[in-house]
Amino acid sequence: MRIDHLAFRVNDRKATCKFLCEALGYHEQQEFSIYFNDEKTDFAMCTALEPPEKLDRPVPWTVVIPGTEQEYHIPPEIFVSEGAPGSIVGNWVKEHGPGLHHIAIQVDSVAETMAEWQKKGWAEFTSDAPLSCEGLTQVFTKPSSLTGVIFEFIERGKYGFCKENVKALMESTKDVVAVR
């Protein structure tokens, strides 16, 4: 397991992204919109940021120095979303304030991780089954009573991103109440 990405819901996506790029060295990877209705009034603007280190090989990688072996991981990607007033994301920020929405953990099997966490009583989920697109499977927990954090479990191929999954994940948190 490794942290795949951190997701923030904010009031000012451009200013937040500028800060993360200048302060932490991230780079804009992709910008896109998610629409939740046909009138195009319920929407979120999203930006995916990639870490300063960019690899063209699988993570983790191992470096062997005589007498020692060290495993390395790159920092997680960052996902920043800002919603229109009255939208799922806009309402979340209005109710809970801007900040970290969830931590995504890359796992070998989302379904197996869901089953394990349910069996051990560690989490409830926002959907009964994982959401899947080609090369990508994801699910959200409800906010943890132990940490207050929403976790996302993500299983992806070499590259994986799917706007339909992002939309469904955002919709799955529409009525979620944060732990205070």
Backbone hydrogen bonds in HBPLUS format (Angstrom, degrees):
<---DONOR---> <-ACCEPTOR-->    atom                        ^
c    i                          cat <-CA-CA->   ^        H-A-AA   ^      H-
h    n   atom  resd res      DA  || num        DHA   H-A  angle D-A-AA Bond
n    s   type  num  typ     dist DA aas  dist angle  dist       angle   num
A0106-GLN N   A0002-ARG O   2.79 MM 104  5.41 161.5  1.82 175.4 172.1     1
A0004-ASP N   A0104-ALA O   2.80 MM 100  5.38 155.2  1.86 136.6 144.2     2
A0077-GLU N   A0004-ASP O   3.09 MM  73  6.45 154.6  2.16 151.9 144.2     3
A0104-ALA N   A0005-HIS O   2.85 MM  99  5.17 169.8  1.86 169.7 167.9     4
A0006-LEU N   A0077-GLU O   3.03 MM  71  6.54 147.1  2.14 146.8 153.6     5
A0079-PHE N   A0006-LEU O   2.82 MM  73  6.14 161.7  1.85 160.7 165.3     6
A0007-ALA N   A0102-HIS O   3.03 MM  95  5.38 165.9  2.05 162.6 160.7     7
A0101-HIS N   A0007-ALA O   2.66 MM  94  5.53 165.1  1.69 152.9 157.7     8
A0102-HIS N   A0007-ALA O   3.34 MM  95  5.38 155.7  2.40 133.5 139.0     9
A0008-PHE N   A0079-PHE O   2.79 MM  71  6.22 159.7  1.83 165.6 171.6    10
A0081-SER N   A0008-PHE O   2.95 MM  73  6.33 157.5  2.00 154.2 161.3    11
A0009-ARG N   A0099-GLY O   3.02 MM  90  5.74 157.9  2.07 165.3 164.4    12
A0099-GLY N   A0009-ARG O   2.96 MM  90  5.74 156.4  2.02 151.6 159.1    13
A0010-VAL N   A0081-SER O   2.92 MM  71  6.24 163.5  1.95 163.7 169.2    14
A0016-THR N   A0012-ASP O   2.99 MM   4  6.18 160.3  2.03 153.4 159.7    15
A0017-CYS N   A0013-ARG O   2.83 MM   4  5.99 164.9  1.85 155.3 159.3    16
A0018-LYS N   A0014-LYS O   2.91 MM   4  6.08 157.8  1.96 147.6 154.2    17
A0019-PHE N   A0015-ALA O   2.98 MM   4  6.17 161.3  2.01 146.7 151.4    18
A0020-LEU N   A0016-THR O   2.96 MM   4  6.25 168.1  1.98 154.8 157.2    19
A0021-CYS N   A0017-CYS O   2.87 MM   4  6.01 153.6  1.94 149.8 157.1    20
A0022-GLU N   A0018-LYS O   2.88 MM   4  6.02 168.2  1.89 154.0 157.6    21
A0023-ALA N   A0019-PHE O   2.72 MM   4  5.65 167.4  1.74 158.8 163.3    22
A0024-LEU N   A0020-LEU O   3.06 MM   4  5.35 147.7  2.17 121.1 130.8    23
A0025-GLY N   A0021-CYS O   2.96 MM   4  4.78 130.7  2.21 119.7 127.0    24
A0027-HIS N   A0050-GLU O   2.96 MM  23  5.36 154.7  2.02 150.1 158.2    25
A0050-GLU N   A0027-HIS O   2.81 MM  23  5.36 159.4  1.85 159.4 161.2    26
A0029-GLN N   A0048-ALA O   2.79 MM  19  5.45 163.7  1.82 157.7 157.7    27
A0030-GLN N   A0048-ALA O   3.26 MM  18  5.16 156.4  2.32 135.3 138.2    28
A0048-ALA N   A0030-GLN O   2.75 MM  18  5.16 165.0  1.77 156.1 161.4    29
A0032-PHE N   A0046-CYS O   2.94 MM  14  5.35 158.5  1.99 144.9 150.6    30
A0046-CYS N   A0032-PHE O   2.78 MM  14  5.35 166.8  1.80 175.8 176.1    31
A0034-ILE N   A0044-ALA O   2.87 MM  10  5.23 155.4  1.93 153.2 160.3    32
A0044-ALA N   A0034-ILE O   2.89 MM  10  5.23 148.8  1.98 145.9 155.7    33
A0036-PHE N   A0042-ASP O   2.71 MM   6  5.33 174.9  1.71 171.6 169.8    34
A0040-LYS N   A0037-ASN O   3.35 MM   3  5.76 163.3  2.38 109.6 114.4    35
A0084-ALA N   A0043-PHE O   3.04 MM  41  5.81 166.4  2.06 158.1 159.3    36
A0045-MET N   A0082-GLU O   2.82 MM  37  5.35 164.7  1.84 163.9 161.8    37
A0082-GLU N   A0045-MET O   2.93 MM  37  5.35 155.7  1.98 153.2 161.3    38
A0047-THR N   A0080-VAL O   2.85 MM  33  5.26 150.9  1.93 151.4 160.6    39
A0080-VAL N   A0047-THR O   2.88 MM  33  5.26 169.5  1.89 156.6 160.2    40
A0049-LEU N   A0078-ILE O   2.70 MM  29  5.04 168.5  1.71 166.1 167.6    41
A0078-ILE N   A0049-LEU O   3.04 MM  29  5.04 163.6  2.07 138.4 143.3    42
A0061-TRP N   A0072-TYR O   3.20 MM  11  5.50 151.7  2.28 142.0 150.1    43
A0072-TYR N   A0061-TRP O   2.85 MM  11  5.50 168.0  1.87 166.4 170.5    44
A0063-VAL N   A0070-GLN O   2.88 MM   7  5.35 167.6  1.90 158.9 161.5    45
A0070-GLN N   A0063-VAL O   2.91 MM   7  5.35 171.1  1.91 158.1 160.3    46
A0065-ILE N   A0068-THR O   3.01 MM   3  5.29 146.9  2.12 138.7 148.4    47
A0068-THR N   A0065-ILE O   2.68 MM   3  5.29 160.0  1.72 164.7 163.2    48
A0087-SER N   A0084-ALA O   2.94 MM   3  5.34 157.8  1.99 140.8 139.7    49
A0091-ASN N   A0087-SER O   2.74 MM   4  5.74 163.1  1.77 150.7 155.1    50
A0092-TRP N   A0088-ILE O   3.09 MM   4  6.22 150.9  2.17 138.1 146.2    51
A0093-VAL N   A0089-VAL O   3.03 MM   4  6.32 166.5  2.05 157.2 159.0    52
A0094-LYS N   A0090-GLY O   2.96 MM   4  6.15 156.7  2.01 145.2 152.5    53
A0095-GLU N   A0091-ASN O   2.90 MM   4  6.06 156.2  1.96 148.9 154.4    54
A0096-HIS N   A0092-TRP O   2.75 MM   4  5.80 167.9  1.77 159.6 163.5    55
A0097-GLY N   A0093-VAL O   2.66 MM   4  4.45 138.1  1.83 125.0 133.0    56
A0103-ILE N   A0150-ILE O   3.08 MM  47  6.59 151.5  2.17 157.4 163.4    57
A0152-GLU N   A0103-ILE O   2.93 MM  49  6.07 156.0  1.99 139.4 139.4    58
A0105-ILE N   A0152-GLU O   2.67 MM  47  6.02 165.4  1.70 170.2 169.0    59
A0154-ILE N   A0105-ILE O   2.97 MM  49  6.04 159.4  2.01 148.7 148.5    60
A0107-VAL N   A0154-ILE O   2.90 MM  47  5.97 156.9  1.96 147.8 154.3    61
A0113-THR N   A0109-SER O   3.02 MM   4  6.15 156.7  2.07 145.4 152.1    62
A0114-MET N   A0110-VAL O   2.82 MM   4  6.03 160.2  1.86 155.8 161.4    63
A0115-ALA N   A0111-ALA O   3.02 MM   4  6.24 164.3  2.05 147.6 151.6    64
A0116-GLU N   A0112-GLU O   2.95 MM   4  6.16 160.4  1.99 146.9 152.3    65
A0117-TRP N   A0113-THR O   2.94 MM   4  6.10 171.8  1.95 155.4 157.3    66
A0118-GLN N   A0114-MET O   2.89 MM   4  6.05 155.6  1.95 152.6 159.8    67
A0119-LYS N   A0115-ALA O   2.90 MM   4  6.01 163.4  1.93 149.1 154.1    68
A0120-LYS N   A0116-GLU O   2.98 MM   4  6.18 155.2  2.04 151.2 157.6    69
A0122-TRP N   A0117-TRP O   2.84 MM   5  5.00 145.1  1.96 155.8 158.3    70
A0121-GLY N   A0118-GLN O   3.08 MM   3  5.01 153.6  2.15 100.3 108.5    71
A0142-LYS N   A0124-GLU O   2.76 MM  18  5.59 155.5  1.82 142.8 142.9    72
A0126-THR N   A0140-PHE O   3.06 MM  14  5.73 162.0  2.09 141.0 143.9    73
A0131-LEU N   A0138-GLN O   2.72 MM   7  5.23 168.9  1.74 165.3 165.1    74
A0138-GLN N   A0131-LEU O   2.84 MM   7  5.23 154.5  1.90 148.0 156.7    75
A0133-CYS N   A0136-LEU O   2.89 MM   3  5.23 160.7  1.93 154.3 159.2    76
A0136-LEU N   A0133-CYS O   3.11 MM   3  5.23 164.2  2.13 131.0 126.7    77
A0157-GLY N   A0135-GLY O   2.92 MM  22  4.99 148.4  2.02 143.1 140.2    78
A0137-THR N   A0155-GLU O   2.85 MM  18  5.11 148.5  1.94 150.4 158.8    79
A0155-GLU N   A0137-THR O   2.84 MM  18  5.11 158.9  1.88 156.2 159.8    80
A0139-VAL N   A0153-PHE O   3.11 MM  14  5.50 133.7  2.34 146.1 155.0    81
A0153-PHE N   A0139-VAL O   2.93 MM  14  5.50 154.2  2.00 154.1 162.2    82
A0141-THR N   A0151-PHE O   2.77 MM  10  5.31 149.7  1.86 159.9 166.0    83
A0144-SER N   A0149-VAL O   2.88 MM   5  5.34 161.5  1.92 128.4 132.1    84
A0148-GLY N   A0144-SER O   2.67 MM   4  4.71 141.5  1.82 127.0 138.5    85
A0165-ASN N   A0162-CYS O   3.06 MM   3  5.37 121.9  2.41 104.8 118.3    86
A0166-VAL N   A0162-CYS O   3.09 MM   4  6.47 159.3  2.14 152.6 158.8    87
A0167-LYS N   A0163-LYS O   2.92 MM   4  6.14 165.0  1.94 152.4 155.9    88
A0168-ALA N   A0164-GLU O   2.99 MM   4  6.21 166.4  2.01 147.1 150.8    89
A0169-LEU N   A0165-ASN O   2.77 MM   4  5.95 160.2  1.81 155.4 161.0    90
A0170-MET N   A0166-VAL O   2.90 MM   4  6.11 164.2  1.93 153.2 157.4    91
A0171-GLU N   A0167-LYS O   2.90 MM   4  6.15 161.7  1.93 153.0 158.5    92
A0172-SER N   A0168-ALA O   2.92 MM   4  6.09 140.4  2.08 139.8 150.6    93
A0172-SER N   A0169-LEU O   3.10 MM   3  5.01 121.5  2.46  91.5 106.5    94
A0173-THR N   A0170-MET O   3.13 MM   3  5.50 152.8  2.21 107.0 115.0    95
A0174-LYS N   A0171-GLU O   3.16 MM   3  5.19 165.8  2.18 108.7 112.1    96
A0176-VAL N   A0173-THR O   3.15 MM   3  4.96 163.2  2.18 104.1 109.3    97
